[in-house]
Amino acid sequence: MLKQLSRSLGIRSSPIVANLIRSKQVCTRGFHISLVKQNTSSKVNEITDITSDSLKVKEDAAGSDLPSTKTDKKSKSESFQPVKFEDFKGKGYIHDSIINSLHKNDFKELTPIQQKSLVPIFNTEKGLVCRAKTGTGKTLAFAVPTLQYAYKNRGKGVSTVVLVPTRDLAFQIEEEYRKLISHLKYNERPNLELIIGGQRTSFNPRRPAEIVIATPGRLEKELQTDRKLAKCFSNVTYRIYDEADRLLDVGFESVLNEIDGLLYKVRTTPKPIKSLLFSATVDEAISEFSKKHIHPEYEFLNTVTKDDLEIPENIHQQLIECTDGIDKVNVSLSELHGIMKQHNDYKVIVFLPTKTAVDWFYEYITNALDDELFELFSKPPRVFMLHGGRSVRQRSAALKGFKVAKKGILISTDVAARGIDVKDVTNVMQMFPSVEIADYIHKVGRTGRAGKKGKASLFATPAELPYVSLLKRKRKVKFQEVIQSEKLNSSNIIDQIESPLDSTKEFLATMVGYLQQLQSAHRLDYDSLVIENMELYRKLVRDDKAMLESRILSRIGKGISAHVKRRYFTRTRYQSHDDAEFDSYSDFSRSGMSQRPRSNDRSSKMTFNGRGKYGNNRNNDWSYQNKNRYNNNNNRQTERSYDSDRKSHNDWKYEKKFEHRRIRDHDE
């Protein structure tokens, strides 16, 4: 009897076994099937469509015209076009508990991208590339299908990995997921975990989360170093690349390639990962990446038509042409003052290019509000700042405070330009051009969310106007209003506010490097940009002859004309600068610039030589080798020589004391 049963099983399974043996993509051991390579060729479909192949054999034998599985799904998706989340009830796509949770979060109507993408995401086999404008609800478009899968497969390890370029975007997506999860029954809630840089990972391999939101660098590290954690990713079903254009722009492609290999290394199922990619732009780089990571024949969904503007019509774009850098600051402050006076509730995001610029403007505005220099008829706004130099805790607190504030000003770098969804942002102000033209679109997209009206202002000087021309030509940007600053009744606020000296110097010192990036990206006049900003520096510090150290130019300011160097940069220390202030010039850690160069010898320390530059002395610690220095009164004094071959006991004692002082000042 057992022999007959085994023979019948062998006969019935022989067509399937034959197909498996012919396939080069699988290895057979008993009845176990394991993929060697995925997402590299269309032959993968030969494995995943074994069932459909066997159906075709039966159909041919019976002479029937039954449609294939793939056609069934396509016809089903074409016939079902939902408009509301209620339309999914009884269709088998979304569980009623999740639909109820959506309603409790006031998600009832589907946005255009959700109408077009939800059903294809549920049905896709090859993966999906979706082009969508910012602020259109794409987060919910992938959150609902992945939450539905996690809801049905709780306790089976990680089912969804969401990869994002920044920690702030990770927090934003986490918030969207938690809104939906919070209204599910406690014992039915999938677990959610963050694996991001800057904070400790609390992932528990014993009780792994079904949904993981991660930044690429941190996820790669965890998968490489923690075997128990890596095993929890053996059955990943969905992989999301959100803000994919940004992921590639910041250089994460090699890391994403490594993560792809690590995920398939621990994979125990023959099914390929369903990868979904969302991007505001789809260029050749995105296309090549999609062929490699999604599928050679990936499905493309474009929710942006030719008639659609990249910036929604509900956002009023305003260009303010300023005469110079000083006028720009004056006009922008007047614009802020007008918003404060005219509106009871408002949220303004002010974008600046560097961390030090954000630090300076934050202090500048705070001082003005504290001194009551702005004439306000109500309570002053809360002011927040956001940039990459802030800790995770500080950035989270700033975003949370800005979201709940009725009157708020957020001063930010490009960190907040993508993916941060803050409701009711009334105004966006861009005070400098962006290196990437696409960043203008993303910054403007922070206002006018969910169909509400918003206003975006760009301030430009004559040297920056070529950037405006590029916006119009390359991104079809249309300004509804172009204003010359002379026609505005802007008060001379800049003379009434005292600018903090330290942050002002750091701001302008790092701006020299940023201006060089603008010149390279958009072919702007570098000399004109430097002159505008150096005149602004002199105005802020109230010194018509103020100069910056020329050693700044040795690394970040090449290309400036000789006459501009002589006019605004000096080889000697500026008179009013003491030692601590002088050191802050070359500390670019707050600006996102590169750190001081060090030699390859790990024991080498930075030394300050007599020419006002840092060198690599492999034997000495921080030491001052110049015999002469300027004190605060600009009196030239002769000091002890610290670089002589012979040193007395007092010499060593004095040098040690000076060394400790320098290290202390540097740490502070």
N, C-alpha and C positions, 0 to 999 in steps of 0.2 A: 504493500500500500504506500509506504514512504517512497519507494523507488518510482512508482507511477506519478506521485505528486511532484517529485523533483523533476521528472522528465517533462511534465506539463508546464511547470514554471519555466524551465529552460526554453521550451518552444515559444511560449508567449512573450518572453523577454528578449528573444534573440534579435528582433529588429532594432530594439533600443540599444542593446549591447554592441551590435555591429556599428551603429552610428557613433557610439562612444569610442570605440576602438579606432575608427577612421579619423576622429577629431584629434588634431595636434595640440589642442589647448588643454587637454585633461590628462590626468594620470589615473589609472584604475587600480584599486587594491581591494579585492573582494567586491562589495557593493558600495564602497566609499568613493565619492567624487570630490576632487579638490582642484581648484583652478591654479594654474601656474602663473598666468599673466592675464590681467584684465585691462579693459579700456584702451587696448592698443590696436585692435583690428576688428573688423566686422565679424570675424569668425566666432567671437564670443556669442553671437546670436544663435549659432548652431547648437550651443550647449543649452542656452536658456529656452530655446524653442523646440526642445525634444518632444514635448507633449503635443505641440501643434503639428510636428512632423508625423507623429504616430496617428493623429487625427486625419491627416491628409491621406495616409495609406488606407484607413478605414473608409474615408469618403470615396476614394477612387474605386474601392472594391464594391461599395454599395451604389455607386453612380449618383451620389447626392451632390447638391450645390451648397453645402453649409459654408458660411463665411469663416475666415480664419479668426483666431483670437484677437489679433491686432486690429482687424477691420471692425470687429464688434466694439472694441473700446473707442475707436475713432468715431463710429456712427453714434455711439452713446453720448460722447462728449459734444458732438455737433448738435444733437437733438436737445440736450439739456444745457440751457444758458441761464444760470441763476442771476437774479438781480438783488435779492435779499438773502440773508443767511437762513431765513425760514424756509426758503425754497429747497434747502438741502434735507429737510425732514423727510424721512422715509425713502431716501434715495440710496442709502448705504454708504455715503461718503463720510459724513460727520455724525458722531454720536449725539443724541439729544442733550446729554449733559453739557457737552461743549457748546452747543447752540444756545442753550439757556445761559451759559456763562457769558457768551458774546452779547446777548441781549442785556444782561445785568451790567455789562461794561459799556452799554449804549452803542454797541457795534451792531447796527441793524441793516443799513444799506451797504451794498458792496461798492467800492470805488472802481473805476474803470479797469485798473490793473488787476484787481481781485476778480472781477467778472471774467476777464480774459485768461487768467493764469491758474485759478484754483483747481478747476477740473483737469486741465492738462498736467498739473503737478501730481495730482492723484493717479493719473493714468500713465504717466511717462515711464518708459522702459529704458530709453537711451540717455536720459538726463535732459535738462532744459537750460537754455540760456535766455534770460529775459532782460530786455532793455526797458528801463522805466525811469521816468523823471523823479527827481527828489520830492519828497513830501506827498507821495501818491498812495501810501499805504502798503508798500511792498513787504514791510516787516510782517504784517498780519497775513500776507499772501503765502509766506512759507511757514509761519508759526502755526497756523491752523492745521495743515496736513501733517506736519511733524508731531504736533501735540496729539492728534488723532492716533497716529501710529504708536506713540509712546503710551497713550491711554490703553490701547489694546494689548501692549506687550510690556507691561510693567514687570520689573524684577528679572529681566533677561539681559541686563547689561546696557551699555550705551547704544542707543538706536539713532541718535542725531548728533552731528557735530556742526556747529555754526562757527565759521572762521571770519574774523573781522580785523580791520587794520589797526584799530585803536581801542584802548581800555574804555574810553567814554562811550563809544558805540556799543561795546559789550554790555555795559551797564544799562544802556537804553533798551537793548533787545531783551535783556533779562527782565526789565520792568514790564515789557509787553507780555512776555510769557507768564509772569507771576500774576498779572491782572486776570488772565484766563484761568490759571490753576487755582487761584484763591477761591473761586466760586464752585469748584468741584467738591464732591464729598471727600472727607479727609482720607479715607482708606482707598480712594480712587485716584489720588493725586500723583502724577509722575514727579520724580525728583529732578531738580535742576541744579547745575553746578557751573561755576566760573573757573577757568584755568587761564589766568592772565598775568602779565608782568606787573611787578610792583606790589604784590600781595601774596600771602601764603595760600597755597592750594589746600583746600579742605576735602578733596575728593577721597571718598572711602571705598576701596576696592571690595570690601565685604558687602557694602550696600551701594553699588554704583548708581549714579544718576543716569536717567534715560536720555536726558538732553544736556549737552555740554556746549557752552559758549566759550570760545578761546581766541587768544591772539596767537599768531603762528609761531613766534619764537618760543614762547613759554610751553605751548603744546608739544613742539618738537623735543624740547629738553625733557619734559615729563615722560614722553613715550620712549625716549632713549635710555633714561636712567631708572625708571620704575617699571619692572617687569609685571608686577601684579596689576598696576594701573593699566599697562598696555594690553593685557589679556582681556580687560573689560571692554575693549574696543574691537573685539573679534567679530561682532555681528552688527556693525554699523550699517544702517540702511540708507539714511539720508546724510549727505554732506552739502552744506550751504556755503557758498562764497558770497558774502555780502560786501557791497562796495568794492567789487573786483578790480575796477580800474584803479582805485586807490591802493589796493593790495600790491598791484604790479608797479605802480608809480614809486612806492617807497622801497622797492627792492625785495619783496617777499617771495618772489617766484622760486628761487632755489630752495627756500625753506619749505614752501608748499610742495615742491617735488619730493623732498625728503619725507615729509609727513605722509604723502601718498604711498611711498614705499613702505613706511613703517606700518601703516594701516593694513596694507595687503599682506604684509609679512605675518601678522598675527591673525589674519582672517581665516575662519573655519568653515565658511559657507561658499558654495560655488557661484552664488549670485553676485554680480558686480554692484558696487555702491551706486545708488542713485544720486548724482551730483546736480545741484541747482546753482546757477550763477546769476547774480543780479548786478547790473551795472547801469550807470546813467549814460555811458558811452560804450559803443562796441566798435573797436577799431581792429587793425590787423593783429596787434599784440594780444588782445582779448580773444580773437578768433583762434589763433594758434594755441593759446593756453587752453581754450575750450576743447579743441580737438584732442589734446593730450590728456586732460583731466576729466572731461565730461564724456565724450564719445567722438570718434572720427566723423560720425554722421549725426551730430547732436541736433536736437530740435530747437529752433530759434523762435522766440516770441517777442515781437516788437510792439510795445504798447504806445510808442511815440510815432504819430503819423507825420507826414511832410507838412501838413497844415498846422500842426501843433508847435507852439513856441516853447523853447526850452524853459523860459520863465513864464509862469502863469500870468494871465491878463489881470488878475486881481492884485498884482504887485505893481505899485507905481514906482517907476525907476526915475531917479533924479540925478543929473550930472551938475555938479557945482564947479565951475572953472575958477580957480584961485590964481592970484598973481604970483605968489611964491610960497615957501614953506611956512613963513610967519603968518601970512594971510590964511593959509589952510587951517592952522591950529585955531586962529581967532574965529573963523567962520564955523568950524566944527563945534567949538564951545558955544557959540551963539545958537547953533542949531539945537544942541542939547538943552540949552537954557529955554529955548522956545517950546520944546516938547514938555519940559517940566512945568512951564507956566500954563500951557494951553490944555493939558489933559489931566484928568483926575487919576486914571489908571493907564500905565504904559510899561512896556518892557523894551529896552533898547540894547542891542548887541553892537559894540564897537570893536571892529577888527583891526588889529595892528600886526606888523610882520614878524616881530621878534619877541622873545621873552622879556628882554630888558625894556623894550618899548611898552609892553603891558605893565611892567612894574612901575615905570615912570608915570604913565598916564593915570594909573590907579592912585598913586600918591598925589598927583596933580589935582585930580578931580576931588579926592577926599579932602585935601587942604582947602579947596575952594568951598566945598559944602560946610566944612567945619567953621570957616571964617565968615560964612553967610554972605559970600560975595555974589551968589546967584539970588536974584530977587524972586522969592517963591511965595505963593499964597497958601501953601499947604505943607504938609509934612514932606521933608526931603526924601529922595529915593535911597534904597539900599544899593550899595556898590559892591560888585563881586569881580574877581579876576580868575582867569582860567588859562593855564599854559602847561606845557610838558614838564617844566621844572617843578611844578607843585606835586606834592605827594598824592597818592590815590585818595586818601582820606580828605585832604583839602579840596581836591577837585570834585569829589562826590558832594561834599558839603556846599561848595559854591553852586553847583548845578541844582541841588535840592533847594537851596535858599532862593535862587533866581526863579525857579518854577513856582514856588508858593508866594513870592512877593507880588503885591499889587502894583508897586512902583519899584522898578529895578533897572540897574544898568550893569551889564556884563561886559567886561573888557577882556578880549580873548585873542589868542593867536588862531592859526588855522585848525587847531585841535577841534574846535566846535563847528567847523565849516561843513562837516559831513556827518550825517546820521543822527545828530542830536535833535530830538524832537521836543521842543518846548512850546507849549500852547500859548497863544495870544501874544506872540512877539510882534510889537507894533512897528518897530523901526530897526533897520540894519544900516550901519554906517561903516564904510570902508575908507580909511584915511590914506592908504597907499596902494599901489598896484600889486597884483599877485604875480608870482613867478609863473605859475601855471594859469593859463587863461580860463580853464574849466573851473578853477577855484572861485572865480567871480560868480559863476552860476550857482555853485553850492552855497556860497555865503548869502547870496540874495534869497536862496530857498529856505533860509531859517525863518523868514517872515512869510505871511500869507499862507500859513498851513491850514489844511482842512477847508480850503475855499474861502477863508476869511481875508479881509483886505489887509495889505501891508505896504510899507514904504521903504525903499532902498535908496540910499544916497551914496554917491561916489564923489570924492573930492580929488581934483586933479590940478596940478600946476602945468605951466607951459611945457616943461621938460617931460611930463608924464602923459601928455595928450596923444603921442603915438600909440600908447597902450590902449587908449579909448578907441582909436581907429581899428586896432586889431580886434577888439571886442565886436565892433560893428561888422567887420568884414568876415571874420572867422566863425563867430557864434551868433550872428544876426541879432545882436542886442539892440533894442530900440529904446532910447530914453524918451519918456513922455514929456520931460521937462529939462531944459538946459538953461542954467542960470549963471550969469557972471557975478562974481562976488561983490563987485563995486555997486551993484544994484540992491544988495541986501543991506539992511540997516543993522549991521553987526557992530556991537560995541567992542572997544579995545580991552577985552578981558585979559589978554596975555600979560599986560602991564600991571594988572591988579593982583595976579596970583604969583606967589613966590615958588619957583621951581626947585625941588630938592636937588642939591648939587650932585651927590653921588649917583643917583639913578639917572640924572640927566646926562652925565658923562658916559655912563655905561650904555645908555640908549643910543647916543650919537656915535660912540666908538664902534658898536656892533652894526649900526646902520650903514657904515661905510662898506662893510662886507656884503650886506643885503643889496645895496644899490648896485654893486658889481654884478650880482646875480641877475638883477633886472636888466642891466645893460646887455648881458650875454643873451638873455632870453628874448628880449624885445627890441634890441638894438637902439636903446635910448642913449641920450648924450650923457655920458658918465660925469664929465666935468660939471655940467649944469646941475645934475642931481646933487653932487657933492657940495657945490656952492650954495644951493638952496638950503640944504640941511645944516651946513656949517653956519650960515647966517641965522638960522633958527636957533642953533646952539648958543651963539653969542647973545641973541635976544633973551633966551631963557635964563642964562647965567648973569645977564646984565653986565656984560663986558665986551666992548666993541673990538677988543684985540685978543680974545680968548682963542687958544689953539689946542689941537690934540697932538699927542705924541706921534712922531713920524714912524716909530717902530711898528705901529698898528698896520701901516701900509706894507711892511715887509712881507706879510703873509696874506692879507685880505684886501689890500687896496691897490693892486697893480693896475696900471693903465691910466692913472691920473696925470694930467699935464704938469710940467715943471712949475709953471707960474701958480697953479692951484696949490701945489705942495708947499711952495714958499709962503703963500698967503695964509694957509690954514693949519699947517703942520710944522712942528718944531722938533729938532733933535734933542733939545734940552728940556729939562723938567719945567713945566709951567709954574710960575711964581707961587701961586696960592695953593699948590698941591703939597701935602705932607706925604710921608712915606706910605701910610696906609691907603690914601687916595691914589697915589701913583701906582701902587700894585693893582688896584682894582681895574686899571685900564686894560691890562692884558688878561684878566680873568673872564674868559668868554663862556664859562660854564652856565651862566644864567641866560645866555643868548642863544644857545643851541649851536654855537660855533665850536670848532675843534679846540681841544685842550692844548696847553703848551707842549711842544714836541719834546719827547724824551728819547734818550739813546736806547739801543737794544740791550745794553748791559743793565740788568735789573738792579744792580747795586748803585747805579749812577744816580746823582741827585741834581736838581736844578741849581744853578749858581747865577748870581747877578754880577756881571762884569762892569768894568769902568765905562763902557760905551753905551750903557743903558739897554743892554740886551741880555737875554737869558741864554746861557750856554750849558753844555753837558760836561761837567767836571766829574769824572768817574770816581774820584776819591773823596771829594769834599761834600759835606752836607750843604744846606742853604748857607751861603757865605757871601759877604759883601766885600768885593775886592778893589773897590775904588778908593783912592786916597782922599778924594775931595767930594763933598756933597753940598747941596744947598739946603739951608734950614728954612723955617717958615718965614723968616725976615729977609730972605734972599741974600744973606751975608755969606760969602764964601769962606768956609772954615776948613782948615787942614786937620784931618783926623789921623789916627794911628794907621799904619800900613798893615793890612791883614794878610797880604800875600807875600810877605817877606819870608826868606828861608828860616831865619832865626826868630823866635818869639819868646819874649820874657813871660814870666808867670802872670804878670798883670795883663799882658797882651792876650793870652789865652783866656783869662778870666773875663776880660771885656768882650772878646769875640763870642764867648759862650752866652753871655748875657744878651748880646745883640741877636744871636742866633735864635734864642728862645722867643725874643720879642717878634722876630719875623715870622716864625712858625705860628705863634699865637695869632698874629694879625691875619695870616693866610687862612687859618682854620675858621676864623670868624667871618 
